Amino acid sequence: MTTFRSGFVAVVGRPNVGKSTLVNSMVGTKVTIVSPRPNTTRAQVRGVLNRPDAQVVFVDTPGLHKPKTALGERMNESATSSLDDVDAVVALVEATGAVGPGDRMVLQHSVKRVRAMARSAALAVELGSGDPEEAGRPTLFVVVNKIDRVGGDGVLGHLTGVSAVVDALDAELGGDPVPVEYFPLSAAKGTGVPDLVDALVDVLPAGPRYYPEGMVTDVAEAFWVADLVREELLHRVADELPHSIACRVTEWEWPRVRCEILVERDSQKGIVIGKGGETLKAVGTAVREQMEPGAYLELFVRVEKHWQQREDQLDRLGL
């Protein structure tokens, strides 16, 4: 009889390396918003892959970066805390550039977490509370994403460089080296993604389904709609504005849904609304197309100065 495996997989990386795109690709449907803007993901989002032999819960995380605001600090805390109580770690880097300080920080956190997982698994087996045949195998999965943008030699060179960095970080900690598997892939095109999923399932422990079989995310519908509004805005506003935008659903009396868009300055309010309200209208139309039929979506823009630095506002936004 085939062992049913289940577990949680943290997907981590610096901003804009393709974490959300990869999670959507692995789940097989859109469970987290994406955009070309850094720091699009601001909170943990769980996507659930259901297979006959396994259930994998992927935890999409904010990009690790040097925070300049209270929001940035909370995003980093969310990303690092995602490594707690997971069964596998996927660390993303890009094939399009050298391994930088942000990548090193991600890889260092990941190596330390997988080492801690290995120690816990070994201790459980030693104490008789763990089954070595069903405990899973703590492994660090390093994904080199966006291989569709470079040639074969570029991918090979980047794999060599990433491997050297991981080996050096691991050696600094001493003791037994952490098991590492490398996966060059394109999350956007799906190239190499099935192989990664199969490898992740293979190291997960035996366990139950944590979510109902038809469920693909645990994100509340109101949070999802607010994120869809922000996603559509990110595709339409100037480069300097994305970090100043926040969205939250303030009323939900189906089919009427009211979503509030926060900006930090009066000038930004005009950009979000657009000439004659055209930007806001386009956003509302695009979001309604992704909601249940019959939805009536109201969008309001409000100026909330310095909301990124205000703990009270971050609490209200659930960040």
C-alpha positions as MATLAB code, in Angstrom:
seq = 'MTTFRSGFVAVVGRPNVGKSTLVNSMVGTKVTIVSPRPNTTRAQVRGVLNRPDAQVVFVDTPGLHKPKTALGERMNESATSSLDDVDAVVALVEATGAVGPGDRMVLQHSVKRVRAMARSAALAVELGSGDPEEAGRPTLFVVVNKIDRVGGDGVLGHLTGVSAVVDALDAELGGDPVPVEYFPLSAAKGTGVPDLVDALVDVLPAGPRYYPEGMVTDVAEAFWVADLVREELLHRVADELPHSIACRVTEWEWPRVRCEILVERDSQKGIVIGKGGETLKAVGTAVREQMEPGAYLELFVRVEKHWQQREDQLDRLGL';
ca = [
       0.000    0.000    0.000;
       1.347    3.427   -0.966;
       2.120    5.692    1.989;
       0.081    8.907    1.956;
       2.378   11.858    2.609;
       1.539   15.370    3.722;
       3.258   18.428    5.065;
       4.088   22.103    4.853;
       6.686   23.600    2.512;
       8.018   27.133    2.990;
       8.937   28.972   -0.217;
      11.436   31.751    0.547;
      13.608   34.181   -1.390;
      14.434   37.841   -1.797;
      11.851   40.118   -3.447;
      10.801   39.497   -7.046;
      12.488   36.119   -7.570;
       9.188   34.430   -8.487;
       7.989   32.814   -5.253;
       4.300   33.515   -5.858;
       4.512   32.437   -9.486;
       6.126   29.172   -8.392;
       3.488   28.519   -5.709;
       0.695   29.108   -8.229;
       2.407   26.772  -10.687;
       2.884   24.003   -8.103;
      -0.711   24.234   -6.871;
      -2.013   24.372  -10.429;
      -4.202   27.450   -9.983;
      -3.878   31.052   -8.824;
      -3.800   31.232   -5.031;
      -1.557   34.274   -4.558;
      -1.252   37.521   -6.494;
       1.727   38.282   -8.743;
       3.212   41.391  -10.310;
       6.619   42.556  -11.572;
       6.874   44.869   -8.546;
       9.089   43.803   -5.614;
       7.393   43.007   -2.299;
       4.018   42.226   -3.854;
       3.442   39.502   -1.244;
       3.076   41.086    2.199;
       1.839   38.182    4.314;
       2.018   34.411    4.312;
      -0.348   32.753    1.851;
      -0.968   29.002    1.854;
      -1.647   27.107   -1.340;
      -2.802   23.474   -1.132;
      -1.862   20.815   -3.680;
      -4.032   17.705   -3.497;
      -2.822   14.459   -5.078;
      -3.935   10.860   -4.641;
      -0.692   10.129   -2.800;
      -0.101   13.412   -0.974;
      -1.269   16.814    0.204;
       1.340   19.560    0.072;
       0.701   22.927    1.733;
       2.955   25.554    0.173;
       3.596   28.685    2.244;
       4.229   31.705    0.014;
       6.185   34.376    1.881;
       7.181   38.043    1.588;
      10.615   38.637    0.088;
      13.447   38.980    2.601;
      15.012   42.439    2.304;
      16.538   45.302    4.276;
      13.456   46.915    5.837;
      13.010   50.674    5.774;
       9.548   50.792    7.352;
       7.551   49.070   10.067;
       5.746   47.246    7.253;
       9.079   45.983    5.915;
      10.072   44.719    9.353;
       6.789   42.832    9.696;
       7.209   41.330    6.243;
      10.670   40.034    7.152;
       9.336   38.591   10.401;
       6.567   36.856    8.455;
       9.077   35.364    6.014;
      11.477   34.046    8.648;
       8.692   32.729   10.891;
       7.390   30.718    7.932;
      10.418   28.460    8.378;
       9.106   27.322   11.752;
       7.137   24.075   11.837;
       7.515   23.188    8.152;
       8.613   19.894    6.660;
      10.660   21.234    3.756;
      12.232   24.484    2.619;
      12.429   25.781   -0.956;
      14.891   28.661   -1.377;
      14.666   30.617   -4.644;
      17.408   32.486   -6.468;
      17.412   33.860  -10.008;
      19.377   32.488  -12.949;
      19.680   36.004  -14.357;
      22.229   37.437  -11.925;
      24.976   36.672   -9.426;
      24.182   35.509   -5.910;
      23.875   38.746   -3.967;
      23.672   39.666   -0.269;
      19.894   39.155   -0.231;
      20.246   35.671   -1.692;
      22.930   34.831    0.860;
      20.643   35.908    3.693;
      17.864   33.686    2.344;
      20.190   30.707    1.898;
      21.697   31.169    5.365;
      18.277   31.171    7.038;
      17.297   28.118    4.982;
      20.421   26.110    5.804;
      20.000   26.800    9.523;
      16.350   25.786    9.445;
      16.957   22.496    7.625;
      19.753   21.662   10.083;
      17.345   22.273   12.971;
      14.754   20.046   11.283;
      17.317   17.264   10.901;
      18.282   17.504   14.595;
      14.637   17.349   15.684;
      13.924   14.334   13.460;
      16.982   12.483   14.732;
      16.086   13.222   18.353;
      12.510   12.006   17.844;
      13.773    8.712   16.447;
      16.291    8.387   19.298;
      13.563    8.937   21.885;
      11.296    6.433   20.190;
       8.645    8.968   19.181;
       9.575    9.011   15.511;
       9.531    6.337   12.831;
      12.690    6.499   10.698;
      10.770    5.018    7.755;
       7.999    7.631    7.866;
       9.690   10.678    9.367;
      10.581   12.305    6.055;
      14.066   13.460    5.145;
      14.929   17.107    5.939;
      16.368   18.479    2.709;
      17.078   21.974    1.431;
      15.656   22.519   -2.049;
      17.440   25.304   -3.904;
      15.558   26.518   -6.959;
      17.306   28.488   -9.696;
      14.353   30.238  -11.313;
      13.882   32.040  -14.639;
      16.121   29.686  -16.649;
      14.078   30.632  -19.722;
      15.899   33.984  -19.707;
      19.446   32.552  -19.950;
      21.222   29.955  -22.044;
      22.329   26.519  -20.896;
      25.841   27.705  -20.020;
      24.348   30.505  -17.916;
      22.225   28.041  -15.948;
      25.188   25.727  -15.350;
      27.374   28.609  -14.233;
      24.732   29.875  -11.853;
      24.148   26.430  -10.374;
      27.883   26.163   -9.727;
      27.952   29.574   -8.065;
      24.894   28.912   -5.888;
      26.238   25.517   -4.848;
      29.519   27.091   -3.742;
      27.669   29.655   -1.629;
      25.463   27.008    0.022;
      28.473   24.781    0.743;
      30.348   27.692    2.324;
      27.386   28.722    4.489;
      26.890   25.111    5.568;
      30.580   24.631    6.378;
      30.556   27.710    8.628;
      28.097   25.911   10.911;
      30.251   22.787   11.223;
      28.981   19.253   11.727;
      27.295   17.080    9.133;
      26.458   18.880    5.882;
      22.830   19.524    5.118;
      21.305   17.512    2.216;
      20.680   19.834   -0.735;
      18.875   19.284   -4.030;
      19.114   21.810   -6.868;
      16.338   22.477   -9.375;
      16.775   24.798  -12.355;
      13.317   25.731  -13.622;
      11.011   28.367  -15.024;
       8.081   29.003  -12.692;
       6.395   31.211  -15.302;
       6.519   28.566  -18.035;
       6.213   25.528  -15.757;
       9.456   23.997  -17.008;
      10.919   21.711  -14.331;
       8.106   22.367  -11.833;
       6.631   18.798  -11.829;
      10.056   17.350  -10.988;
      10.366   19.708   -8.013;
       6.892   18.785   -6.734;
       7.650   15.049   -7.001;
      10.911   15.526   -5.096;
       9.137   17.485   -2.346;
       6.447   14.828   -1.953;
       9.158   12.191   -1.690;
      10.697   13.781    1.436;
       7.451   14.603    3.247;
       6.468   12.476    6.253;
       3.521   10.118    6.300;
       0.481   12.042    7.483;
      -3.170   13.021    7.022;
      -4.829   15.650    4.861;
      -4.698   18.947    6.733;
      -7.316   20.590    4.516;
     -10.424   19.267    2.720;
      -9.556   17.674   -0.604;
     -11.147   20.385   -2.767;
      -9.543   23.290   -0.920;
      -6.673   25.122   -2.666;
      -6.006   27.947   -0.189;
      -6.854   28.972    3.365;
      -6.967   32.672    2.513;
     -10.185   34.370    3.599;
     -12.304   35.584    0.682;
     -12.248   39.205    1.857;
      -8.435   39.167    2.066;
      -8.294   37.595   -1.406;
     -10.497   40.300   -2.955;
      -8.428   43.065   -1.337;
      -5.271   41.482   -2.733;
      -6.830   41.225   -6.197;
      -7.552   44.967   -6.082;
      -3.941   45.670   -5.107;
      -2.651   43.337   -7.819;
      -4.621   45.149  -10.518;
      -3.422   48.521   -9.210;
       0.201   47.346   -9.270;
      -0.122   46.701  -12.987;
      -1.392   50.221  -13.634;
       0.456   52.709  -11.401;
       3.864   54.378  -11.468;
       6.958   52.681  -10.081;
       7.145   54.799   -6.927;
       3.563   54.128   -5.855;
       3.195   50.335   -5.198;
       4.717   50.397   -1.719;
       2.325   53.169   -0.686;
      -0.813   51.214   -1.619;
      -2.750   49.014    0.796;
      -6.206   47.496    0.349;
      -8.770   46.086    2.740;
     -12.380   45.001    2.503;
     -14.392   47.041    4.993;
     -17.907   45.742    4.192;
     -19.112   42.381    2.909;
     -22.867   42.105    2.447;
     -23.065   39.896   -0.600;
     -23.349   40.753   -3.387;
     -22.141   44.195   -2.232;
     -18.442   44.367   -1.332;
     -16.707   47.574   -0.290;
     -12.936   47.757   -0.605;
     -10.862   50.634    0.721;
      -7.591   51.635   -0.949;
      -5.088   53.439    1.266;
      -2.397   55.774   -0.050;
      -0.048   58.079    1.829;
      -0.367   61.384   -0.051;
      -3.074   63.389   -1.813;
      -1.106   63.278   -5.068;
      -1.145   59.471   -4.928;
      -4.925   59.470   -4.569;
      -5.254   61.158   -7.936;
      -2.950   58.607   -9.579;
      -4.963   55.690   -8.212;
      -8.285   57.191   -9.333;
      -6.934   58.186  -12.749;
      -8.228   60.764  -15.191;
     -11.987   60.777  -14.991;
     -11.823   57.751  -12.692;
     -10.571   55.516  -15.525;
      -7.903   53.685  -13.501;
     -10.261   52.830  -10.653;
     -12.944   51.751  -13.112;
     -10.533   49.433  -14.941;
      -9.386   47.913  -11.655;
     -12.941   47.277  -10.512;
     -13.869   45.636  -13.815;
     -10.812   43.344  -13.748;
     -11.418   42.275  -10.150;
     -15.135   41.600  -10.643;
     -14.251   39.237  -13.495;
     -12.327   37.139  -10.945;
     -15.119   37.145   -8.342;
     -18.320   35.130   -8.182;
     -20.930   36.259  -10.742;
     -23.213   39.024   -9.521;
     -20.667   40.741   -7.294;
     -21.048   44.492   -6.825;
     -17.635   45.896   -5.933;
     -17.266   49.421   -4.559;
     -13.783   50.953   -4.468;
     -12.893   53.953   -2.317;
      -9.525   55.709   -2.022;
      -8.454   57.266    1.261;
      -5.284   59.114    2.272;
      -3.698   57.710    5.429;
      -0.376   59.463    5.936;
       2.624   57.273    6.819;
       0.502   54.140    7.193;
       3.566   51.948    6.510;
       5.182   53.262    9.695;
       2.098   53.076   11.906;
       1.624   49.920   13.928;
      -2.090   50.605   14.415;
      -2.710   50.745   10.677;
      -0.658   47.598   10.064;
      -2.755   45.816   12.681;
      -5.992   46.908   10.987;
      -4.659   45.661    7.661;
      -3.746   42.309    9.175;
      -0.060   42.720    8.287;
];
